[in-house]
Structure formats: C-alpha cells, structure tokens
Amino acid sequence: MSHSAQGFIPVAPDLIEELQAIVGYDQVITTEAEVETLSKDCYWYSPVLKNRLEGRRASAAVKVGSVTELKGVLAFAYGNDLPVTLRGGATGNYGQCIPLCGGLVIDITGLDRITSIEAGVATVEPGVRVINLERAARAQGWEMRCLPSTWVKSTVSGFISGGSAGIGSITWGGLREPGTIKRLTLLTLESAPREIVLEEAETLKAFHAYGTNGVIVELQLRLAPARRWDQLVITGREWAAVTAFATRVAYDDSIPKRLASLLEPSFGESFRPLRKWLPEGHAFIWLEVDQGCAAAVVAEARAKGLNVPLVIPHSDPKRQPMLMEYGWNHSTLWMLKSHPNHTYLQLGMGANFAEQAARLKARFPGQIHLHFEFVRGRAPSGEFGLVIPVLIPVVKFVDEDHLRGVIAFARELGIASNNPHTCYLEGTPDDRVFASQLALKHTADPKGLLNPGKLKGGAINSFIAQNFPEFLYA
Ligand SMILES: Cc1cc2nc3c(=O)[nH]c(=O)nc-3n(C[C@H](O)[C@H](O)[C@H](O)COP(=O)(O)OP(=O)(O)OC[C@H]3O[C@@H](n4cnc5c(N)ncnc54)[C@H](O)[C@@H]3O)c2cc1C
C-alpha cells in the first residue's frame, strides 16, 4: 500500500473501474470538489476540529443503492486495503464521518426503506431519514422515543452511530437507555462480509461507535405511543423566575413532555424567525407538552408573572416554527451565525445547576451564554429516572488553552464534561462498554480499516499503527 503526497490512501484508477462495475458508473464520485464535500460533516462547529480536520478527505466516494452493493464495496475495500468511512446525513459535529486517512467514503442514504412498523417496533434500513421514520410512525399511532434536532437531514444509522440524545430524552433518556435500540444488524469488513446481529443490551457494542466496528445495515427501534404535542414559548425578564418555572415543569412527571429547553436572553436576537415573540431582555423556555396539559401549564406560567407569547397547537405533520429546531444543538447553530469566534460545550450539571452555571459565568464574564436541555438519566445509584439539566453553552473561543481552562473550571465545580472538540472515541480503563466496542472491532474489522483512527484502541487499530502512527497519539 502506498500513500499519496498528502499522506492519504489513494484509490488507483483501475480500482475505480472495479468499483463502477459493482455500483454503476454514476455512483462512484472522484471529482475533487464533490469528494471534498462528501468527506465533510458539521465538524466546523468546533474551531479546534476545523483546524485539525480541514485537510482530511477521502480519495473517492461511493453511493450504494442496495445491501448487495454495499457488501460488494466492503469486500472490495478489504481486498484492496482501503479505509472505509460511512456517511449518512453528515450532520455529526465531531468530525465523525471525516476520513482521516483517505480511502473510500460510502454514502448509505440510498438504503432508505422502512421495512415495517409493527407493535411499537420500527425495522428500517440505515439510510432512512429520521423525519421520514417519525412521520411514518405517527401515521400508525407511534412516534420515536428520541430524535435529534437535525431530524430533517439525519439518517437513523447516523443518529445511532454518532448521536446521543434529543427531543424525547426528557421522558425516555438518551439512546443508550436499555430498550430503545432493540436490534442492530451489522456487516463486517472482510473478504466475504458477514452479518453480526446484536440484540438489546448487546447493541451498546455498536452504539455511538462512529462506524468503526461494523456497518449497520438494519435497525430495530422501539417506539412510543404517539401523543399530540403543543409547543409553548414562555418568557420572563427575571432569569431566576424563568429558571424556577422551567425546572418545575421539567421535574414534574405528571406533565408528559418531549422538550424542555431554557435559554438566556442573549440567544433571542439570533433566533430570527422567532424574534417577534421574544421580548428583548427576556429569558425563555421552549416546551413541547401533551395537549391535555398545555392549558394548565400556560395558566400557571401566567399566574407566576411570566409571558406566554406563543402557543403552537399540535399538527400532523408539524409545521414551522418548530421549537425543536431552536433547541439542542440548533440553538448553537443559530448563535454561531451571529456570533463568530464562538463555539460550544456539553456539560452535565448537578441538581444545583443554576448556582454552578452562575459561577461559571462569573469566572468568564461575557463569554458564556447559557442554554439548558432537561433530560432523564441515571442517579449515581444507577437507577433510571433522574432529571438532569444538560448545559450546552455557547462559549467565546479564544484558543484551545482557554477552552481547556473553561472545561477544567467546570470540572472543579463538579460539572461533567463531554468534550465536543475531539473526533476520537476513547474509554476509561474500567469502561466495559468501550472494551466491548474494541472487542467487536477485532471481530468485525480485522484489518482496522473502518473509520481508522477514530477508536483509540492502541494495538488493535492495526491499519493506523502501520500507516499513520501519529494518529495513535494525537
Ligand atoms: C445543528 C445540529 C443539531 C444537532 N442536534 C443533535 C441532537 O439533538 N441530538 C444528537 O444526538 N445529535 C445532534 N447533532 C449531531 C448529529 O446531528 C446527530 O448525531 C445525527 O443524528 C447524525 O446523523 P447523520 O445521519 O447526519 O450521521 P453522520 O454525520 O452522517 O454520521 C455520524 C456517524 O455515524 C457513522 N455512520 C453513519 N451510518 C452508519 C452505518 N450505517 N453504520 C455504521 N456507522 C454509520 C458515520 O461514519 C459517522 O461516524 C446535531 C448536529 C447539528 C449540526
């Protein structure tokens, strides 16, 4: 195997012809500009990753239209020692689907069949867009337990392989909670790709693995009975009062809800389509609550002196504006458009989250904009059900050291940090899930060609060790 001048694994011209024979002439992309586009995701969310990954791209991209074609491409890649990076909607913001070492990008969006929705379980191909699954489920009286705010572009396998939580997590928790992912079927990267079927808790081996330890070709997800969700915008001038109300609703299990977001006034200017409902200087809450409870929540907010400038009654399909597209990482997206030189963090807060956040702001004055999402997670005892405020602050980007300083100070305050400025997956020495992900990689990817470099598994990542040792220590 030889590297190109840029240090990538190239795909030789005669190999391109072989690929065309597998998937068809038009499904193999080699023009530089197109390959560049198909090699990138939303990594630019992080100035750190933007800097590190900008020059990285595949040598060619392939669009597959059937599992048979996919198997053919995987066998071809194995036979020719080509790295393989899978691509869904490319909305991942950790550079998950940016190839570090060239080779092939395989676009799986052509595998977009919803096989069945039966008894609360959806069986789908990997490239189904989340919005299409949600709509198909709702048509049959079900809805997804959890979906990302990028539901329009994201694919189901991209969400499972690259995402973690979203709309619905206030009730069902993150994707890793037992039961939500029922079954995953993966293909190995071998001369004759085999199927590996993971059921229930075993699916964690391939969950959030960035396509490093198998290629998902079928998913079974458990659904929830569909509800009619009213969307409410609640605002107030007093941060403490708005925070108290958001907390009250978030922690009240008698109010079925899908979204509970709390944002500081500084976000208001950036949410252009919503601006007319967001009085200047007001903090605000997005809620999606069951229609049966909406009137009571509105009345209680008003009784507490808060404003309710917008109530959007449920409709199927959902129409604009959709508050979910101003929550989760979409809030960050809107802010980044109007706040250059800013970025974001992902912080797991304690029950004293308001105090923790105030101390963080005081330590970095004018540099932190607060945005909380309330999700259901696990108590230290392991029991599921605790409501946890997750802080997704927009943070002024000074340089990497400064960002590390913000994270270090947050940790001093007892805040957990999930660093979004790295494209690497790595566990702790006693992390059993991570160990099982590495073990699956051994079995499913003997040459270490699947998204090489992303799963930091030392010696097991043989391809990286032989060809790009610098990534083992990056
Ligand atoms: C504005 C914005 C908002 C966001 N909001 C959320 C949110 O609410 N919740 C959340 O969790 N994330 C969120 N994200 C991150 C991202 O949108 C999700 O992770 C998303 O669901 C990824 O889906 P995708 O199809 O775009 O995946 P991609 O970006 O295409 O891929 C993600 C990873 O999955 C791998 N992959 C894709 N298909 C397969 C397959 N068949 N087999 C194995 N591996 C595969 C890829 O190689 C890559 O490593 C947000 C991102 C942005 C930019």
The ligand as an SDF file (V2000), in Angstrom:
LIG
                    3D

 53 58  0  0  0  0  0  0  0  0999 V2000
  -27.4480   21.7750   14.2690 C   0  0  0  0  0  0  0  0  0  0  0  0
  -27.1630   20.4330   14.8630 C   0  0  0  0  0  0  0  0  0  0  0  0
  -28.0250   19.9070   15.8050 C   0  0  0  0  0  0  0  0  0  0  0  0
  -27.7970   18.6340   16.3510 C   0  0  0  0  0  0  0  0  0  0  0  0
  -28.6670   18.1330   17.2830 N   0  0  0  0  0  0  0  0  0  0  0  0
  -28.4470   16.9110   17.7940 C   0  0  0  0  0  0  0  0  0  0  0  0
  -29.3500   16.3450   18.7430 C   0  0  0  0  0  0  0  0  0  0  0  0
  -30.3870   16.9100   19.0600 O   0  0  0  0  0  0  0  0  0  0  0  0
  -29.0360   15.1420   19.2770 N   0  0  0  0  0  0  0  0  0  0  0  0
  -27.9250   14.4320   18.8870 C   0  0  0  0  0  0  0  0  0  0  0  0
  -27.6850   13.3450   19.3960 O   0  0  0  0  0  0  0  0  0  0  0  0
  -27.0870   14.9190   17.9670 N   0  0  0  0  0  0  0  0  0  0  0  0
  -27.3210   16.1260   17.4000 C   0  0  0  0  0  0  0  0  0  0  0  0
  -26.4730   16.6160   16.4590 N   0  0  0  0  0  0  0  0  0  0  0  0
  -25.4280   15.7450   15.9230 C   0  0  0  0  0  0  0  0  0  0  0  0
  -25.9540   14.9280   14.6890 C   0  0  0  0  0  0  0  0  0  0  0  0
  -26.9630   15.6490   14.0440 O   0  0  0  0  0  0  0  0  0  0  0  0
  -26.5230   13.5920   15.0890 C   0  0  0  0  0  0  0  0  0  0  0  0
  -25.5300   12.8110   15.6260 O   0  0  0  0  0  0  0  0  0  0  0  0
  -27.1590   12.9400   13.8630 C   0  0  0  0  0  0  0  0  0  0  0  0
  -28.2210   12.1900   14.2110 O   0  0  0  0  0  0  0  0  0  0  0  0
  -26.2090   12.2320   12.9630 C   0  0  0  0  0  0  0  0  0  0  0  0
  -26.9180   11.6510   11.8740 O   0  0  0  0  0  0  0  0  0  0  0  0
  -26.3060   11.7070   10.4020 P   0  0  0  0  0  0  0  0  0  0  0  0
  -27.1060   10.8380    9.5090 O   0  0  0  0  0  0  0  0  0  0  0  0
  -26.1380   13.0910    9.9690 O   0  0  0  0  0  0  0  0  0  0  0  0
  -24.9250   10.9990   10.6820 O   0  0  0  0  0  0  0  0  0  0  0  0
  -23.4510   11.2330   10.0280 P   0  0  0  0  0  0  0  0  0  0  0  0
  -22.9730   12.5670   10.4640 O   0  0  0  0  0  0  0  0  0  0  0  0
  -23.6050   11.0010    8.5570 O   0  0  0  0  0  0  0  0  0  0  0  0
  -22.6890   10.0660   10.6810 O   0  0  0  0  0  0  0  0  0  0  0  0
  -22.4570   10.0240   12.0590 C   0  0  0  0  0  0  0  0  0  0  0  0
  -21.5490    8.8280   12.3640 C   0  0  0  0  0  0  0  0  0  0  0  0
  -22.2600    7.6290   12.0900 O   0  0  0  0  0  0  0  0  0  0  0  0
  -21.4970    6.7920   11.2180 C   0  0  0  0  0  0  0  0  0  0  0  0
  -22.4400    6.0220   10.4050 N   0  0  0  0  0  0  0  0  0  0  0  0
  -23.3800    6.5020    9.5380 C   0  0  0  0  0  0  0  0  0  0  0  0
  -24.0600    5.4690    9.0130 N   0  0  0  0  0  0  0  0  0  0  0  0
  -23.5450    4.3250    9.5400 C   0  0  0  0  0  0  0  0  0  0  0  0
  -23.8360    2.9520    9.3690 C   0  0  0  0  0  0  0  0  0  0  0  0
  -24.7750    2.5180    8.5230 N   0  0  0  0  0  0  0  0  0  0  0  0
  -23.1360    2.0460   10.0840 N   0  0  0  0  0  0  0  0  0  0  0  0
  -22.1660    2.4480   10.9470 C   0  0  0  0  0  0  0  0  0  0  0  0
  -21.8350    3.7510   11.1330 N   0  0  0  0  0  0  0  0  0  0  0  0
  -22.5250    4.6710   10.4360 C   0  0  0  0  0  0  0  0  0  0  0  0
  -20.6430    7.7550   10.4190 C   0  0  0  0  0  0  0  0  0  0  0  0
  -19.4720    7.1430    9.8990 O   0  0  0  0  0  0  0  0  0  0  0  0
  -20.3000    8.7900   11.4700 C   0  0  0  0  0  0  0  0  0  0  0  0
  -19.2030    8.3490   12.2300 O   0  0  0  0  0  0  0  0  0  0  0  0
  -26.6690   17.8890   15.9300 C   0  0  0  0  0  0  0  0  0  0  0  0
  -25.8020   18.4120   14.9650 C   0  0  0  0  0  0  0  0  0  0  0  0
  -26.0340   19.6690   14.4270 C   0  0  0  0  0  0  0  0  0  0  0  0
  -25.1050   20.1890   13.3880 C   0  0  0  0  0  0  0  0  0  0  0  0
  1  2  1  0
  2  3  1  0
  2 52  2  0
  3  4  2  0
  4  5  1  0
  4 50  1  0
  5  6  2  0
  6  7  1  0
  6 13  1  0
  7  8  2  0
  7  9  1  0
  9 10  1  0
 10 11  2  0
 10 12  1  0
 12 13  2  0
 13 14  1  0
 14 15  1  0
 14 50  1  0
 15 16  1  0
 16 17  1  0
 16 18  1  0
 18 19  1  0
 18 20  1  0
 20 21  1  0
 20 22  1  0
 22 23  1  0
 23 24  1  0
 24 25  2  0
 24 26  1  0
 24 27  1  0
 27 28  1  0
 28 29  2  0
 28 30  1  0
 28 31  1  0
 31 32  1  0
 32 33  1  0
 33 34  1  0
 33 48  1  0
 34 35  1  0
 35 36  1  0
 35 46  1  0
 36 37  1  0
 36 45  1  0
 37 38  2  0
 38 39  1  0
 39 40  1  0
 39 45  2  0
 40 41  1  0
 40 42  2  0
 42 43  1  0
 43 44  2  0
 44 45  1  0
 46 47  1  0
 46 48  1  0
 48 49  1  0
 50 51  2  0
 51 52  1  0
 52 53  1  0
M  END
$$$$
